[in-house]
Amino acid sequence: MTDATRGDGRSDESTRGTLPSQGADPDPEALRSELGQIKRAVGLHESAPYWWRWWLVEGLGVALLFPLLNVGFVYGFSWPILVGLVAVFGGHQYVLYRIQRAYDEPATGVPDWGTWHVGVYAGLGAWIVAYWPVSESVAGLSATPLIWVGAGIVMGVAFVYMGQLLGAYGIRSADRNAFYVGGVWLLAVSAALPWLPTIEEWAFATLGLAYGLYCVLAYIALARR
């Protein structure tokens, strides 16, 4: 055997000595660290594309639907208003349905969007049911935007909660921040409504336009990331 061959043998032995054995267990801490990095990189765009696109559709739908409803509250629900409401709501729901059908809904990895919406609507319904008898017993209360203030607060708190909930699912901070910003924005707009007498009759439309603006801006911001 030549020296070169012996040298290669020593090199192989030294290399084998530095490699981990095939039966060695992986480092749990290293695996957890790598898994955490992967989770932090996951966004709603990747894990649930239909969620991400819903932002745009829901924002535009609400921005059209709320002002139409407000026109009905102020001037009465004439046939053109009713037809417009049915058309906007029906088109909104159809587009959302088509978007959801275009993607495979993940079985795990994100909170259930439908359940969250049921919770939001339940909160809005409870607020309206509780407000109704009070508004009839307190003179002048029904002329204030208090009912829409409460509705906006329920929605704002729901958005902040969803932002926190997404953190437990490892969704990236950009998506969570979008919910946080939306929640704070809805809370701020709701708190400002009683202080703006010029829009008192149009508080519901203002809330819808503010929500629609947020949804569109959130969609644009997340589309660039």
SULGIDA-V601586 format. One record per residue. SS is DSSP state (@ for helix, = for strand, . for the rest). PHI is phi in whole degrees, -180 to 180 (* if undefined). Layout:
[[SS:PHI] [SS:PHI]]
//
This chain:
[[.:*] [.:-79] [@:-64] [@:-63] [@:-66] [@:-63] [@:-65] [@:-63] [@:-64] [@:-64] [@:-64] [@:-63] [@:-65] [@:-67] [@:-67] [@:-63] [@:-70] [@:-89] [.:-85] [.:-71] [.:-68] [.:-65] [.:-89] [.:-69] [.:-76] [.:-68] [.:-74] [@:-60] [@:-65] [@:-66] [@:-64] [@:-64] [@:-65] [@:-64] [@:-64] [@:-64] [@:-66] [@:-65] [@:-63] [@:-66] [@:-88] [.:-82] [.:-121] [@:-62] [@:-61] [@:-86] [@:-85] [.:-149] [@:-59] [@:-66] [@:-60] [@:-62] [@:-76] [@:-61] [@:-55] [@:-66] [@:-66] [@:-67] [@:-62] [@:-67] [@:-63] [@:-67] [@:-63] [@:-92] [@:-72] [@:-64] [@:-61] [@:-63] [@:-62] [@:-64] [@:-60] [@:-65] [@:-62] [@:-84] [@:-109] [.:97] [.:-92] [.:-76] [@:-59] [@:-60] [@:-67] [@:-63] [@:-64] [@:-63] [@:-63] [@:-63] [@:-66] [@:-66] [@:-65] [@:-64] [@:-64] [@:-61] [@:-67] [@:-66] [@:-65] [@:-61] [@:-63] [@:-65] [@:-64] [@:-66] [@:-71] [.:-77] [.:-129] [.:-79] [.:-74] [.:-68] [.:-73] [.:-139] [.:109] [.:-142] [.:-63] [.:-74] [@:-64] [@:-66] [@:-63] [@:-62] [@:-64] [@:-60] [@:-62] [@:-63] [@:-65] [@:-64] [@:-64] [@:-64] [@:-64] [@:-63] [@:-64] [@:-66] [@:-62] [@:-72] [@:-74] [@:-58] [@:-67] [@:-67] [@:-64] [@:-79] [@:-94] [.:-107] [.:-64] [.:84] [@:-68] [@:-67] [@:-83] [.:-95] [.:-85] [@:-60] [@:-63] [@:-77] [@:-62] [@:-63] [@:-64] [@:-65] [@:-67] [@:-59] [@:-66] [@:-63] [@:-63] [@:-63] [@:-69] [@:-63] [@:-63] [@:-64] [@:-60] [@:-68] [@:-64] [@:-63] [@:-62] [@:-71] [.:-97] [.:74] [.:-73] [.:-60] [@:-64] [@:-60] [@:-71] [@:-65] [@:-64] [@:-62] [@:-72] [@:-60] [@:-62] [@:-62] [@:-64] [@:-64] [@:-62] [@:-66] [@:-65] [@:-66] [@:-64] [@:-63] [@:-67] [@:-82] [@:-55] [.:-68] [.:-90] [.:-120] [@:-64] [@:-68] [@:-113] [@:-57] [@:-74] [@:-115] [@:-64] [@:-66] [@:-64] [@:-62] [@:-63] [@:-66] [@:-66] [@:-64] [@:-66] [@:-62] [@:-61] [@:-60] [@:-61] [@:-66] [@:-66] [@:-64] [@:-61] [@:-64] [@:-65] [@:-73] [@:-68] [.:-88] [.:-91]]
//
